[in-house]
Amino acid sequence: MDSIINWIYDFVKNLSRSTVFIIMAVLAVLGFYFFSLFLKANKKESPKISKISYLLITILLIVIIIVFSYFRY
């Protein structure tokens, strides 16, 4: 498990600054997109599973952004 975490840490550390900003921008846009889908699902009578999955994907993307920025800086 430690070797996987070390590999991810080294991979993120070796990325260029512009690549990191592009990846974080894409993750942020995807997070806002899934959050908007979650808000739309709450307005309509959609299945509850789609509401939960949109919310979980949004939370997962926020966690990935936090972890990514923690590894980078």
Backbone as a printed PyTorch tensor [residue, N CA C, xyz], in Angstrom:
tensor([[[  0.8210,  -1.1860,   0.0000],
         [  0.0000,   0.0000,   0.0000],
         [  0.8710,   1.2580,   0.0000]],

        [[  1.9500,   1.2190,   0.7590],
         [  2.8380,   2.3860,   0.8140],
         [  3.4990,   2.6590,  -0.5250]],

        [[  3.8130,   1.5990,  -1.2590],
         [  4.4660,   1.8090,  -2.5560],
         [  3.5060,   2.4670,  -3.5510]],

        [[  2.2170,   2.1570,  -3.4710],
         [  1.2320,   2.7870,  -4.3610],
         [  1.1020,   4.2690,  -4.0230]],

        [[  1.0240,   4.5790,  -2.7450],
         [  0.9040,   5.9740,  -2.3180],
         [  2.1640,   6.7500,  -2.6880]],

        [[  3.3220,   6.1410,  -2.5120],
         [  4.5790,   6.8030,  -2.8910],
         [  4.6480,   7.0340,  -4.3970]],

        [[  4.1630,   6.0720,  -5.1880],
         [  4.1590,   6.2340,  -6.6410],
         [  3.2430,   7.3900,  -7.0490]],

        [[  2.0550,   7.4640,  -6.4510],
         [  1.1260,   8.5570,  -6.7430],
         [  1.7310,   9.8910,  -6.3230]],

        [[  2.3400,   9.9240,  -5.1520],
         [  2.9640,  11.1460,  -4.6500],
         [  4.0710,  11.6140,  -5.5880]],

        [[  4.9310,  10.6990,  -6.0090],
         [  6.0140,  11.0570,  -6.9260],
         [  5.4760,  11.4920,  -8.2840]],

        [[  4.4200,  10.8280,  -8.7550],
         [  3.8260,  11.1890, -10.0370],
         [  3.2800,  12.6110, -10.0090]],

        [[  2.5610,  12.9480,  -8.9600],
         [  1.9740,  14.2810,  -8.8360],
         [  3.0620,  15.3270,  -8.6550]],

        [[  4.0910,  15.0170,  -7.8940],
         [  5.1840,  15.9690,  -7.6810],
         [  5.9400,  16.2830,  -8.9670]],

        [[  6.0230,  15.3090,  -9.8850],
         [  6.7960,  15.5000, -11.1150],
         [  6.0020,  16.1670, -12.2290]],

        [[  4.7260,  16.4340, -12.0280],
         [  3.9360,  17.1110, -13.0510],
         [  4.3150,  18.5870, -13.1270]],

        [[  4.2090,  19.1380, -14.3280],
         [  4.4990,  20.5670, -14.4670],
         [  3.3560,  21.3790, -13.8620]],

        [[  3.6370,  22.6370, -13.6010],
         [  2.6580,  23.5140, -12.9500],
         [  1.4070,  23.7090, -13.8160]],

        [[  1.5980,  23.8640, -15.1230],
         [  0.4490,  24.0580, -16.0100],
         [ -0.4090,  22.8030, -16.0920]],

        [[  0.2130,  21.6390, -16.0760],
         [ -0.5410,  20.3870, -16.0960],
         [ -1.3900,  20.2460, -14.8410]],

        [[ -0.8380,  20.6260, -13.7060],
         [ -1.5790,  20.5570, -12.4490],
         [ -2.7890,  21.4860, -12.4890]],

        [[ -2.6050,  22.7060, -13.0000],
         [ -3.7270,  23.6420, -13.0840],
         [ -4.8030,  23.1430, -14.0390]],

        [[ -4.3990,  22.5430, -15.1500],
         [ -5.3770,  22.0110, -16.1070],
         [ -6.1640,  20.8680, -15.4760]],

        [[ -5.4790,  19.9580, -14.8020],
         [ -6.1610,  18.8300, -14.1630],
         [ -7.1210,  19.3190, -13.0850]],

        [[ -6.6880,  20.2690, -12.2650],
         [ -7.5560,  20.7780, -11.2050],
         [ -8.7390,  21.5600, -11.7760]],

        [[ -8.5240,  22.2680, -12.8900],
         [ -9.6380,  22.9840, -13.5210],
         [-10.6630,  22.0090, -14.0880]],

        [[-10.1970,  20.9390, -14.7030],
         [-11.1230,  19.9320, -15.2360],
         [-11.9020,  19.2730, -14.0990]],

        [[-11.2230,  18.9590, -13.0140],
         [-11.9100,  18.3630, -11.8640],
         [-12.9410,  19.3200, -11.2600]],

        [[-12.6070,  20.5960, -11.2040],
         [-13.5440,  21.5770, -10.6620],
         [-14.7670,  21.7290, -11.5630]],

        [[-14.5480,  21.7680, -12.8810],
         [-15.6690,  21.8740, -13.8210],
         [-16.5630,  20.6510, -13.7210]],

        [[-15.9610,  19.4790, -13.6400],
         [-16.7620,  18.2570, -13.4800],
         [-17.5260,  18.2650, -12.1670]],

        [[-16.9010,  18.7670, -11.1110],
         [-17.5860,  18.8580,  -9.8220],
         [-18.8020,  19.7620,  -9.8880]],

        [[-18.6480,  20.9360, -10.5180],
         [-19.7880,  21.8410, -10.6690],
         [-20.8600,  21.2400, -11.5710]],

        [[-20.4470,  20.4990, -12.5970],
         [-21.4070,  19.8710, -13.4990],
         [-22.2660,  18.8490, -12.7510]],

        [[-21.6210,  17.9760, -11.9850],
         [-22.3820,  16.9670, -11.2530],
         [-23.2100,  17.5930, -10.1300]],

        [[-22.7250,  18.6920,  -9.5620],
         [-23.5070,  19.3960,  -8.5590],
         [-24.7570,  20.0080,  -9.1830]],

        [[-24.6270,  20.5480, -10.3990],
         [-25.8080,  21.0900, -11.0800],
         [-26.7960,  19.9800, -11.4310]],

        [[-26.2800,  18.8000, -11.8090],
         [-27.1750,  17.6700, -12.0560],
         [-27.8880,  17.2430, -10.7790]],

        [[-27.1900,  17.3090,  -9.6630],
         [-27.8020,  16.9800,  -8.3760],
         [-28.9210,  17.9630,  -8.0460]],

        [[-28.6720,  19.2570,  -8.2820],
         [-29.7080,  20.2510,  -8.0040],
         [-30.9020,  20.0950,  -8.9360]],

        [[-30.6550,  19.7470, -10.2070],
         [-31.7530,  19.5000, -11.1360],
         [-32.5540,  18.2750, -10.7180]],

        [[-31.8660,  17.2470, -10.2410],
         [-32.5470,  16.0200,  -9.8250],
         [-33.4310,  16.2850,  -8.6170]],

        [[-33.0560,  17.2470,  -7.7720],
         [-33.8900,  17.5670,  -6.6190],
         [-35.1540,  18.3120,  -7.0240]],

        [[-35.1040,  19.0630,  -8.1240],
         [-36.2870,  19.7870,  -8.5820],
         [-37.3120,  18.8430,  -9.1940]],

        [[-36.8360,  17.8850,  -9.9510],
         [-37.7180,  16.9580, -10.6510],
         [-37.9610,  15.7290,  -9.8040]],

        [[-38.9300,  14.9800, -10.2290],
         [-39.1900,  13.6970,  -9.5750],
         [-38.3440,  12.6290, -10.2450]],

        [[-37.0980,  12.5930,  -9.8960],
         [-36.2040,  11.5960, -10.4620],
         [-35.9240,  10.5320,  -9.4090]],

        [[-35.4110,   9.4100,  -9.8370],
         [-35.1180,   8.3520,  -8.8650],
         [-34.1140,   8.8150,  -7.8110]],

        [[-34.2810,   8.3330,  -6.6050],
         [-33.3910,   8.7580,  -5.5180],
         [-31.9570,   8.3160,  -5.7430]],

        [[-31.7710,   7.2240,  -6.4650],
         [-30.4120,   6.7380,  -6.6800],
         [-29.5990,   7.7290,  -7.5050]],

        [[-30.2360,   8.4310,  -8.4410],
         [-29.4830,   9.4040,  -9.2350],
         [-29.1020,  10.6100,  -8.3910]],

        [[-29.9830,  11.0000,  -7.4630],
         [-29.6450,  12.1180,  -6.5730],
         [-28.4280,  11.7830,  -5.7260]],

        [[-28.4260,  10.5820,  -5.1670],
         [-27.3260,  10.1740,  -4.2930],
         [-26.0340,  10.0300,  -5.0950]],

        [[-26.1180,   9.4520,  -6.2860],
         [-24.8990,   9.2380,  -7.0600],
         [-24.2910,  10.5670,  -7.5160]],

        [[-25.1250,  11.5420,  -7.9010],
         [-24.5860,  12.8480,  -8.2830],
         [-23.9020,  13.5190,  -7.0980]],

        [[-24.5050,  13.4130,  -5.9410],
         [-23.9170,  14.0180,  -4.7470],
         [-22.6130,  13.3190,  -4.3700]],

        [[-22.5810,  11.9960,  -4.4440],
         [-21.3640,  11.2680,  -4.1010],
         [-20.2310,  11.5490,  -5.0860]],

        [[-20.5510,  11.6800,  -6.3650],
         [-19.5210,  12.0060,  -7.3470],
         [-18.9720,  13.4020,  -7.0770]],

        [[-19.8480,  14.3440,  -6.7290],
         [-19.3960,  15.7000,  -6.4080],
         [-18.4700,  15.6890,  -5.1980]],

        [[-18.8430,  14.9660,  -4.1620],
         [-18.0070,  14.8730,  -2.9630],
         [-16.6770,  14.2040,  -3.2880]],

        [[-16.7120,  13.1600,  -4.1030],
         [-15.4890,  12.4680,  -4.4880],
         [-14.5480,  13.3920,  -5.2610]],

        [[-15.0890,  14.1960,  -6.1560],
         [-14.2510,  15.1250,  -6.9150],
         [-13.6510,  16.2010,  -6.0160]],

        [[-14.3970,  16.6660,  -5.0370],
         [-13.8580,  17.6400,  -4.0910],
         [-12.7230,  17.0240,  -3.2840]],

        [[-12.8970,  15.7830,  -2.8570],
         [-11.8490,  15.0940,  -2.1000],
         [-10.6090,  14.8900,  -2.9700]],

        [[-10.8070,  14.5500,  -4.2390],
         [ -9.6660,  14.3660,  -5.1440],
         [ -8.9180,  15.6830,  -5.3330]],

        [[ -9.6360,  16.7870,  -5.4630],
         [ -8.9820,  18.0940,  -5.6010],
         [ -8.1770,  18.4200,  -4.3490]],

        [[ -8.7330,  18.1500,  -3.1760],
         [ -8.0250,  18.4310,  -1.9250],
         [ -6.7780,  17.5730,  -1.7940]],

        [[ -6.9040,  16.2890,  -2.0730],
         [ -5.7550,  15.3820,  -1.9740],
         [ -4.6930,  15.7540,  -3.0100]],

        [[ -5.1430,  16.0800,  -4.2110],
         [ -4.2190,  16.4580,  -5.2820],
         [ -3.4430,  17.7110,  -4.9050]],

        [[ -4.1350,  18.6880,  -4.3480],
         [ -3.4370,  19.9180,  -3.9500],
         [ -2.5460,  19.6830,  -2.7290]],

        [[ -2.9440,  18.7650,  -1.8590],
         [ -2.1000,  18.4410,  -0.6960],
         [ -0.7980,  17.7770,  -1.1520]],

        [[ -0.8840,  16.8600,  -2.1130],
         [  0.3120,  16.1910,  -2.6240],
         [  1.1990,  17.1580,  -3.3810]],

        [[  0.6010,  18.1120,  -4.0530],
         [  1.3700,  19.0060,  -4.9080],
         [  2.0710,  20.1090,  -4.1120]],

        [[  1.3840,  20.6680,  -3.1350],
         [  1.9530,  21.8360,  -2.4490],
         [  2.2650,  21.5600,  -1.0340]]])
